[in-house]
């Protein structure tokens, strides 16, 4: 029985590894609010400043690394925080019954859910301008509806005295579970962090009548977003996003201290350009993920890198002469014999790879020399045939 539960825990923990930090931050925020609120004015002012610091720092980091995936999520957070404080100033303690607040709740929830699923694009591009314009149009719509006293809300005769009524709670709950389901399936650092940031912001909306609750949970959400953005940027610097293997930067760093004896293999996807023409980018990424899982399942102890879109580099430290060839050739055979299933096509997809192997020689100055020998043989062989393993 103990072994059974231990096996379950081993399967569950890897799926939760990206959740520990944001979950702990959110738990700390909940404890601080429950046991220490209401806060002193100086504490609320400090949290207020920290909210803008983390939010603006997140935008600066994204601009520096030319990445805009969570940019609009952060912008929506800043706008919602500013407008809640503005509405509290205009309407007083009954701000949460005003049409403007109901419309803000709807637009923020819908906007954050939309931008959560937005694929990664360059920060400095026309797409950034388009989506910023979309945000402005959305809030312009909210302003027009509020002036005409139209509420994007299901009418209710009960006044709960909290920052979210029935319709708002329903919206945030549906959006949260949608994000949570997506994050649990793909287990991405950024998506998991944004999910926890979203629930923290939802709690901030719920407790917005209390100044301590508003500033605590919006600052918590901004801090979680800031942390997960840093983790994401570090990850993409060292890892290939699609497969999780090391990228060219990691290959250049980690291969500086290899043992005196090792084997290097190159696995090249046959007809990769045809895959790009036949399928969408997301589907090609799914294919690469399936191939990478197959390679890792066959050689979990090897060092695997994806330095180019159509090539994997695999290094066997301390491998005896000739064993690397057998291992890489077995990978080639297993991939050729596998069926790759995509939702778009009914029949299983067959994929082959061409490989080359080179063992470290005394004349090789470094791993680049070994790689160049293996790559030359691969290019020479690939001109005439595919689905074969060559030895340099």
C-alpha positions as CSV (number, residue, x, y, z in Angstrom):
1,X,0.0,0.0,0.0
2,X,2.8,2.4,0.9
3,X,4.6,1.7,-2.4
4,X,1.3,2.4,-4.3
5,X,0.9,5.8,-2.7
6,X,4.6,6.6,-3.2
7,X,4.2,5.9,-6.9
8,X,1.2,8.2,-7.0
9,X,3.2,11.0,-5.3
10,X,6.1,10.5,-7.7
11,X,3.7,11.0,-10.6
12,X,2.0,14.0,-9.0
13,X,5.0,16.0,-7.7
14,X,6.6,16.7,-11.2
15,X,3.3,18.2,-12.3
16,X,3.3,20.5,-9.3
17,X,7.0,21.6,-9.4
18,X,6.1,25.0,-11.0
19,X,3.3,25.6,-8.5
20,X,5.3,25.6,-5.2
21,X,6.6,29.2,-5.4
22,X,3.5,31.1,-6.5
23,X,1.3,29.0,-4.2
24,X,3.5,29.8,-1.2
25,X,3.5,33.5,-2.1
26,X,-0.3,33.5,-2.3
27,X,-0.6,31.6,0.9
28,X,1.7,34.1,2.7
29,X,-0.5,37.0,1.3
30,X,-3.6,35.3,2.6
31,X,-2.1,34.7,6.1
32,X,-0.9,38.3,6.3
33,X,-4.3,39.6,5.4
34,X,-6.2,37.3,7.8
35,X,-4.0,37.9,10.8
36,X,-2.6,41.5,10.4
37,X,-5.3,43.5,8.5
38,X,-6.3,46.2,8.6
39,X,-2.9,47.5,7.9
40,X,-1.4,50.8,9.0
41,X,-1.3,53.6,6.3
42,X,2.4,53.3,5.9
43,X,2.1,49.6,5.2
44,X,-0.6,50.2,2.6
45,X,1.4,52.9,1.0
46,X,4.4,50.6,0.8
47,X,2.4,47.8,-0.8
48,X,0.9,50.4,-3.2
49,X,4.4,51.4,-4.3
50,X,5.5,47.8,-4.6
51,X,2.6,47.0,-6.8
52,X,3.7,49.6,-9.4
53,X,7.3,48.6,-9.0
54,X,6.7,44.9,-9.7
55,X,4.3,45.7,-12.6
56,X,6.6,48.2,-14.3
57,X,9.6,46.0,-13.7
58,X,7.8,43.2,-15.5
59,X,7.2,45.4,-18.5
60,X,10.8,46.5,-18.6
61,X,12.0,42.9,-18.5
62,X,9.7,41.9,-21.3
63,X,10.8,44.9,-23.4
64,X,14.5,44.1,-22.7
65,X,14.1,40.5,-23.8
66,X,11.7,41.3,-26.7
67,X,8.9,39.1,-25.4
68,X,5.3,40.2,-25.1
69,X,3.3,37.0,-24.0
70,X,2.4,38.2,-20.5
71,X,2.7,41.9,-21.3
72,X,-1.0,42.6,-21.8
73,X,-1.9,40.5,-18.7
74,X,0.2,42.8,-16.7
75,X,-1.3,45.9,-18.4
76,X,-4.8,44.7,-17.5
77,X,-3.7,44.3,-13.9
78,X,-2.4,47.8,-13.7
79,X,-5.5,49.3,-15.4
80,X,-7.9,47.4,-13.1
81,X,-6.0,48.5,-10.0
82,X,-6.0,52.1,-11.1
83,X,-9.7,52.1,-12.1
84,X,-10.9,50.4,-8.9
85,X,-9.2,53.1,-6.9
86,X,-10.6,55.8,-9.2
87,X,-14.2,54.4,-8.9
88,X,-13.9,54.2,-5.1
89,X,-12.9,57.9,-5.2
90,X,-15.8,58.8,-7.5
91,X,-18.6,56.7,-6.1
92,X,-17.5,56.2,-2.5
93,X,-18.4,53.0,-0.5
94,X,-21.1,52.0,-3.0
95,X,-18.7,51.9,-6.0
96,X,-19.2,48.1,-6.4
97,X,-22.9,48.7,-7.4
98,X,-22.0,51.2,-10.1
99,X,-22.3,50.2,-13.8
100,X,-18.7,51.2,-14.4
101,X,-17.5,48.7,-11.8
102,X,-19.6,45.8,-13.2
103,X,-18.3,46.6,-16.7
104,X,-14.8,46.8,-15.4
105,X,-15.2,43.3,-13.8
106,X,-16.4,41.8,-17.0
107,X,-13.8,43.4,-19.3
108,X,-10.9,42.6,-17.0
109,X,-11.9,39.0,-16.6
110,X,-12.5,38.5,-20.3
111,X,-9.3,40.4,-21.2
112,X,-7.0,38.5,-18.9
113,X,-8.4,35.1,-20.1
114,X,-7.9,36.2,-23.7
115,X,-4.3,37.4,-23.1
116,X,-3.5,34.3,-21.0
117,X,-3.8,32.2,-24.2
118,X,-2.0,34.7,-26.4
119,X,1.0,33.0,-28.1
120,X,4.5,34.5,-27.6
121,X,5.4,37.3,-30.0
122,X,8.2,39.9,-30.2
123,X,7.7,42.9,-27.9
124,X,8.6,45.5,-30.6
125,X,6.1,44.5,-33.3
126,X,2.8,45.6,-34.9
127,X,1.0,42.9,-32.8
128,X,1.9,44.8,-29.6
129,X,0.3,48.0,-31.0
130,X,-2.7,46.1,-32.2
131,X,-3.4,44.5,-28.8
132,X,-2.8,47.8,-26.9
133,X,-5.4,49.4,-29.3
134,X,-7.7,46.5,-28.5
135,X,-7.4,47.2,-24.8
136,X,-8.1,50.8,-25.3
137,X,-11.2,50.0,-27.4
138,X,-12.4,47.6,-24.7
139,X,-12.3,50.2,-22.0
140,X,-13.8,52.8,-24.3
141,X,-16.7,50.4,-24.7
142,X,-17.0,50.1,-21.0
143,X,-17.0,53.9,-20.6
144,X,-19.8,54.3,-23.2
145,X,-21.9,51.5,-21.5
146,X,-21.3,53.0,-18.1
147,X,-22.4,56.5,-19.2
148,X,-25.6,55.0,-20.6
149,X,-26.2,53.1,-17.3
150,X,-25.8,49.7,-19.0
151,X,-24.3,47.0,-16.8
152,X,-22.6,43.9,-18.2
153,X,-24.1,41.9,-15.3
154,X,-26.8,39.5,-14.4
155,X,-29.2,41.5,-12.2
156,X,-29.5,40.5,-8.6
157,X,-31.6,42.0,-5.8
158,X,-29.1,41.0,-3.1
159,X,-26.3,43.3,-2.1
160,X,-23.5,41.3,-0.6
161,X,-21.3,44.2,0.4
162,X,-18.3,42.6,-1.3
163,X,-16.3,43.5,-4.4
164,X,-17.7,40.7,-6.6
165,X,-21.4,39.9,-7.1
166,X,-22.8,36.6,-8.4
167,X,-22.0,37.3,-12.0
168,X,-18.4,38.5,-11.2
169,X,-17.8,35.4,-9.0
170,X,-19.1,33.2,-11.8
171,X,-16.8,34.9,-14.4
172,X,-13.7,34.7,-12.4
173,X,-14.3,31.1,-11.3
174,X,-14.8,30.0,-14.9
175,X,-11.8,31.8,-16.1
176,X,-9.7,30.5,-13.2
177,X,-10.6,26.8,-13.9
178,X,-10.0,27.3,-17.6
179,X,-6.5,28.6,-16.9
180,X,-5.8,25.9,-14.2
181,X,-6.8,23.2,-16.7
182,X,-4.5,24.6,-19.3
183,X,-1.6,25.1,-16.9
184,X,-2.0,21.5,-15.5
185,X,-1.9,20.0,-19.0
186,X,1.1,22.0,-20.4
187,X,2.9,22.6,-17.0
188,X,4.6,25.8,-18.2
189,X,6.3,28.1,-15.8
190,X,4.7,31.2,-17.2
191,X,1.2,29.8,-17.5
192,X,1.2,28.3,-13.9
193,X,2.5,31.7,-12.5
194,X,-0.2,33.7,-14.4
195,X,-2.9,31.3,-13.1
196,X,-1.9,32.0,-9.5
197,X,-1.6,35.7,-10.3
198,X,-5.1,35.7,-11.7
199,X,-6.6,34.1,-8.6
200,X,-4.8,36.6,-6.4
201,X,-6.3,39.5,-8.5
202,X,-9.7,37.8,-8.3
203,X,-9.4,37.8,-4.5
204,X,-8.3,41.5,-4.7
205,X,-11.5,42.3,-6.6
206,X,-13.6,40.3,-4.0
207,X,-12.0,42.2,-1.1
208,X,-11.7,45.5,-2.9
209,X,-14.1,47.3,-0.4
210,X,-11.3,46.8,2.2
211,X,-8.3,48.9,1.3
212,X,-5.9,46.4,2.9
213,X,-7.4,43.5,0.8
214,X,-7.2,45.4,-2.4
215,X,-3.6,46.5,-2.1
216,X,-2.4,43.2,-0.6
217,X,-3.7,40.8,-3.3
218,X,-3.1,43.1,-6.2
219,X,0.5,43.5,-5.0
220,X,0.7,39.7,-4.5
221,X,-0.6,39.1,-8.1
222,X,2.0,41.6,-9.5
223,X,4.8,40.0,-7.5
224,X,3.8,36.5,-8.7
225,X,3.7,37.7,-12.3
226,X,7.1,39.4,-11.9
227,X,8.7,36.2,-10.4
228,X,7.3,33.9,-13.1
229,X,8.4,36.2,-15.9
230,X,12.0,36.1,-14.5
231,X,11.8,32.3,-14.3
232,X,10.4,32.1,-17.8
233,X,13.1,34.4,-19.2
234,X,15.8,32.3,-17.5
235,X,14.2,29.1,-18.8
236,X,14.1,30.2,-22.5
237,X,17.7,31.4,-22.3
238,X,18.9,27.9,-21.3
239,X,16.1,25.6,-22.7
240,X,14.2,24.9,-25.9
241,X,10.6,25.8,-25.1
242,X,9.0,23.0,-27.2
243,X,11.0,20.1,-25.8
244,X,12.5,21.3,-22.6
245,X,16.0,20.1,-23.8
246,X,19.0,22.4,-23.6
247,X,19.5,24.9,-26.4
248,X,22.6,26.2,-28.2
249,X,23.6,28.4,-25.3
250,X,23.4,25.5,-22.8
251,X,25.3,23.2,-25.2
252,X,28.1,25.7,-25.5
253,X,28.3,26.0,-21.7
254,X,27.8,22.5,-20.5
255,X,30.1,20.8,-23.0
256,X,33.2,22.7,-21.9
257,X,33.8,20.1,-19.2
258,X,33.2,16.7,-20.8
259,X,35.2,13.6,-20.0
260,X,38.1,12.5,-22.1
261,X,36.0,9.8,-23.7
262,X,32.5,10.4,-25.1
263,X,30.4,9.9,-28.2
264,X,28.3,12.5,-30.0
265,X,25.2,11.9,-32.1
266,X,23.2,14.1,-34.3
267,X,19.5,13.3,-35.0
268,X,18.1,15.2,-37.9
269,X,14.3,15.2,-38.7
270,X,13.8,14.1,-42.3
271,X,11.7,16.4,-44.5
272,X,11.3,19.0,-41.7
273,X,10.4,21.7,-44.2
274,X,7.6,19.6,-45.5
275,X,6.2,19.3,-41.9
276,X,6.2,23.1,-41.6
277,X,4.3,23.3,-44.9
278,X,1.8,20.6,-44.0
279,X,1.1,21.6,-40.4
280,X,0.7,24.6,-38.3
281,X,3.5,25.8,-36.0
282,X,1.7,24.5,-32.9
283,X,1.2,21.0,-34.4
284,X,4.9,20.9,-35.5
285,X,5.8,21.7,-31.9
286,X,3.6,18.8,-30.7
287,X,5.4,16.5,-33.1
288,X,8.8,17.7,-31.8
289,X,7.6,17.0,-28.2
290,X,6.6,13.5,-29.1
291,X,10.0,12.8,-30.8
292,X,11.9,14.3,-27.8
293,X,9.9,12.1,-25.4
294,X,10.8,9.1,-27.4
295,X,14.5,10.0,-27.5
296,X,14.5,10.7,-23.7
297,X,12.7,7.4,-22.9
298,X,15.4,5.5,-24.8
299,X,18.4,7.4,-23.4
300,X,17.4,9.1,-20.1
301,X,21.1,9.3,-18.9
302,X,22.4,11.0,-22.0
303,X,22.8,14.8,-22.5
304,X,20.3,15.9,-25.1
305,X,20.2,19.3,-26.8
306,X,18.1,20.9,-29.5
307,X,20.3,23.6,-31.0
308,X,18.4,24.0,-34.3
309,X,14.7,23.4,-35.1
310,X,15.3,20.1,-37.0
311,X,18.3,18.7,-35.2
312,X,18.9,17.1,-31.8
313,X,22.4,16.6,-30.4
314,X,22.9,13.7,-28.0
315,X,26.1,13.2,-26.0
316,X,27.1,9.9,-24.3
317,X,29.7,10.6,-21.6
318,X,32.3,7.9,-21.0
319,X,30.9,5.8,-23.9
320,X,33.0,3.0,-25.2
321,X,34.0,3.2,-28.9
322,X,31.1,1.9,-31.0
323,X,28.4,1.9,-28.3
324,X,27.3,5.4,-29.3
325,X,26.5,4.2,-32.8
326,X,24.4,1.4,-31.6
327,X,22.4,3.6,-29.2
328,X,21.8,6.3,-31.9
329,X,20.8,3.7,-34.5
330,X,18.3,2.2,-32.0
331,X,16.8,5.7,-31.5
332,X,16.5,6.0,-35.3
333,X,14.8,2.5,-35.6
334,X,12.4,3.3,-32.7
335,X,11.3,6.6,-34.2
336,X,10.7,5.1,-37.6
337,X,8.6,2.3,-36.0
338,X,6.5,4.7,-33.9
339,X,3.1,6.2,-34.8
340,X,2.7,9.9,-34.1
341,X,-0.9,10.9,-33.5
342,X,-2.3,14.3,-34.3
343,X,-5.9,15.4,-33.8
344,X,-5.9,17.0,-37.3
345,X,-5.3,13.7,-39.2
346,X,-7.0,10.4,-38.7
347,X,-4.1,8.2,-39.8
348,X,-1.0,8.0,-37.6
349,X,1.9,10.1,-38.9
350,X,5.1,8.3,-39.8
351,X,8.4,10.2,-39.3
352,X,12.0,9.2,-40.0
353,X,15.3,10.6,-38.9
354,X,18.8,10.6,-40.3
355,X,21.6,10.3,-37.8
356,X,25.4,10.5,-37.6
357,X,27.8,9.6,-34.8
358,X,31.3,10.6,-34.0
359,X,33.5,9.4,-31.1
360,X,36.0,11.7,-29.4
361,X,39.5,11.4,-30.8
362,X,42.8,12.6,-29.5
363,X,43.1,15.0,-32.4
364,X,39.8,16.7,-31.5
365,X,40.5,19.9,-29.6
366,X,37.0,20.3,-28.2
367,X,33.4,19.2,-28.6
368,X,32.9,21.5,-31.6
369,X,35.5,19.5,-33.6
370,X,33.6,16.3,-32.9
371,X,30.3,18.0,-33.8
372,X,31.7,19.4,-37.1
373,X,33.0,15.9,-38.1
374,X,29.6,14.3,-37.4
375,X,27.7,17.1,-39.1
376,X,29.8,16.9,-42.3
377,X,29.1,13.2,-42.6
378,X,25.4,13.8,-42.0
379,X,25.2,16.5,-44.7
380,X,27.1,14.3,-47.1
381,X,24.9,11.3,-46.5
382,X,21.6,13.3,-46.5
383,X,22.2,14.3,-50.1
384,X,21.7,10.7,-51.3
385,X,19.5,8.9,-48.7
386,X,17.5,9.3,-45.5
387,X,16.6,7.2,-42.4
388,X,20.1,5.9,-42.0
389,X,22.8,6.2,-39.3
390,X,26.3,7.3,-40.5
391,X,29.6,7.1,-38.6
392,X,32.3,9.7,-38.8
